Amino acid sequence: VVYLGLLPLPAPVPEDRALAERLEIVHISLAIALALLFAAHLAGVLYHHLVRRDGVLSRMIPPAARAPADNA
């Protein structure tokens, strides 16, 4: 294993093709679960902002990032 293409690291476990295949399945499954969780969170944000219009999104945005109020 070479970290960032610069630093060689010792292998944490001996080379095992069967273990690698199982861990690849776990890795892909977790990546898909993370993507689905992100999509569900984004759907919730859009639901609150576009359907319920309850101001949840505006309360989550830091004050410095909000547009200045029009005082005119």
Backbone bond lengths (Angstrom), bond angles and torsions (degrees), N, CA, C in turn:
res aa  C-N    CA-C-N  psi(-1)  N-CA   C-N-CA  omega(-1)  CA-C   N-CA-C  phi
1 V - - - 1.448 - - 1.523 107.87 -
2 V 1.321 116.45 128.02 1.462 121.17 178.47 1.523 107.98 -117.07
3 Y 1.328 116.44 117.63 1.463 123.03 -177.49 1.521 109.69 -79.66
4 L 1.334 116.50 122.57 1.463 124.23 179.64 1.527 112.87 55.07
5 G 1.318 116.61 23.57 1.445 120.45 179.75 1.515 113.91 71.08
6 L 1.346 117.00 10.43 1.460 120.40 -175.56 1.518 114.36 -122.55
7 L 1.319 116.22 -43.91 1.455 121.13 -169.80 1.529 110.53 -110.70
8 P 1.323 117.80 110.61 1.471 119.08 177.59 1.534 110.34 -72.06
9 L 1.324 115.67 132.24 1.461 122.10 179.79 1.522 109.53 -114.69
10 P 1.320 117.14 148.86 1.467 118.35 176.04 1.528 110.43 -69.35
11 A 1.309 116.45 148.44 1.466 121.14 179.23 1.531 109.09 -68.66
12 P 1.341 118.44 129.16 1.464 120.53 -179.29 1.536 112.81 -70.43
13 V 1.318 117.07 -27.44 1.467 122.19 177.92 1.520 108.22 -138.84
14 P 1.312 117.23 155.06 1.470 118.41 177.17 1.536 110.85 -65.38
15 E 1.307 116.09 156.67 1.464 121.16 -178.77 1.526 109.75 -65.33
16 D 1.339 115.48 128.11 1.469 121.57 -177.09 1.529 107.76 -147.48
17 R 1.325 116.73 108.66 1.468 122.40 -175.73 1.536 111.49 -62.54
18 A 1.329 118.22 -41.84 1.475 121.11 -179.26 1.530 110.79 -64.66
19 L 1.335 116.27 -42.75 1.469 119.93 178.33 1.522 110.20 -65.15
20 A 1.319 117.22 -39.99 1.468 121.19 179.17 1.529 110.65 -60.73
21 E 1.313 117.19 -41.70 1.468 120.36 179.78 1.522 111.60 -66.07
22 R 1.328 117.15 -41.04 1.475 120.02 177.74 1.517 111.28 -65.86
23 L 1.333 116.64 -42.77 1.457 120.04 179.88 1.527 111.51 -68.11
24 E 1.319 117.28 -29.78 1.463 119.69 175.84 1.525 110.18 -64.73
25 I 1.328 116.89 -40.98 1.464 120.94 177.70 1.527 110.23 -63.46
26 V 1.333 116.87 -42.96 1.466 120.88 178.02 1.530 109.78 -62.96
27 H 1.323 116.98 -43.94 1.461 122.01 -178.76 1.529 110.86 -61.12
28 I 1.318 117.00 -46.99 1.466 121.30 179.97 1.526 110.51 -65.50
29 S 1.333 117.21 -41.46 1.465 120.73 179.08 1.520 111.52 -61.91
30 L 1.319 117.45 -43.13 1.462 120.86 178.79 1.528 111.58 -67.41
31 A 1.322 117.37 -36.32 1.464 120.57 177.28 1.529 110.49 -64.38
32 I 1.320 117.07 -42.45 1.465 120.87 178.31 1.522 110.18 -65.55
33 A 1.347 117.19 -42.74 1.470 120.61 178.66 1.525 110.75 -61.03
34 L 1.319 117.69 -40.98 1.460 121.20 178.42 1.523 110.98 -64.70
35 A 1.320 117.44 -41.98 1.467 120.91 178.20 1.527 111.02 -63.93
36 L 1.328 116.94 -40.15 1.472 120.39 177.84 1.522 111.59 -67.01
37 L 1.312 116.80 -39.04 1.465 120.73 177.40 1.529 110.37 -63.79
38 F 1.325 116.78 -42.46 1.463 120.74 176.47 1.526 110.79 -61.08
39 A 1.339 117.12 -44.89 1.468 121.28 -179.72 1.526 110.93 -63.33
40 A 1.330 117.39 -39.97 1.467 120.52 178.54 1.526 110.42 -65.55
41 H 1.318 117.10 -40.47 1.458 120.64 179.04 1.525 110.45 -64.96
42 L 1.326 116.48 -43.31 1.457 120.46 178.08 1.526 111.05 -63.17
43 A 1.326 117.30 -39.43 1.466 120.78 177.10 1.525 110.52 -62.65
44 G 1.321 117.33 -39.92 1.462 120.89 177.75 1.519 111.89 -64.56
45 V 1.316 116.48 -40.85 1.465 120.89 177.53 1.526 110.17 -61.28
46 L 1.328 116.14 -48.34 1.458 119.91 -179.76 1.527 111.65 -64.60
47 Y 1.317 117.64 -37.47 1.468 121.17 178.14 1.533 110.41 -61.04
48 H 1.319 116.07 -48.17 1.471 119.30 -179.38 1.527 111.33 -66.25
49 H 1.325 116.82 -36.96 1.460 119.24 -176.25 1.529 112.80 -78.73
50 L 1.335 117.00 -42.28 1.462 120.06 -172.80 1.527 114.05 -95.63
51 V 1.334 118.24 -32.13 1.462 120.73 -175.82 1.530 111.32 -97.35
52 R 1.319 115.64 -57.23 1.475 119.21 -176.55 1.520 112.88 -78.37
53 R 1.324 116.68 -28.03 1.473 121.90 -179.26 1.532 111.21 48.50
54 D 1.337 115.72 48.42 1.459 120.19 -176.01 1.533 114.09 -99.85
55 G 1.324 118.26 6.01 1.449 121.29 174.32 1.514 115.52 79.90
56 V 1.316 117.65 9.45 1.469 120.00 -179.21 1.522 110.35 -61.70
57 L 1.314 118.11 -45.12 1.458 121.08 -178.55 1.525 111.19 -63.49
58 S 1.313 117.64 -42.65 1.462 119.56 -179.02 1.525 111.65 -66.95
59 R 1.326 117.83 -28.37 1.474 120.32 177.07 1.519 111.45 -75.57
60 M 1.327 117.89 -21.64 1.461 120.76 -179.08 1.522 112.20 -86.04
61 I 1.334 118.32 -20.80 1.462 121.51 -178.93 1.518 108.63 -78.13
62 P 1.344 118.14 130.32 1.471 120.22 179.12 1.529 111.08 -60.08
63 P 1.336 117.79 145.59 1.475 120.21 -177.75 1.521 113.91 -56.29
64 A 1.326 118.90 -35.49 1.460 121.33 -178.77 1.528 112.02 -66.53
65 A 1.319 118.62 -24.21 1.458 122.13 -177.93 1.524 112.19 -90.08
66 R 1.322 117.34 -11.53 1.465 120.00 -178.78 1.532 109.75 -76.33
67 A 1.307 115.54 153.39 1.465 120.86 176.89 1.521 108.65 -69.23
68 P 1.322 117.58 142.67 1.472 119.30 178.55 1.524 110.42 -64.43
69 A 1.322 115.49 145.35 1.463 120.61 180.00 1.528 109.44 -70.03
70 D 1.314 115.93 144.52 1.473 121.39 178.31 1.513 107.80 -84.78
71 N 1.319 117.35 108.78 1.474 122.17 -178.40 1.515 112.75 -93.07
72 A 1.300 118.51 3.29 1.465 120.91 -175.96 1.499 112.07 -82.44
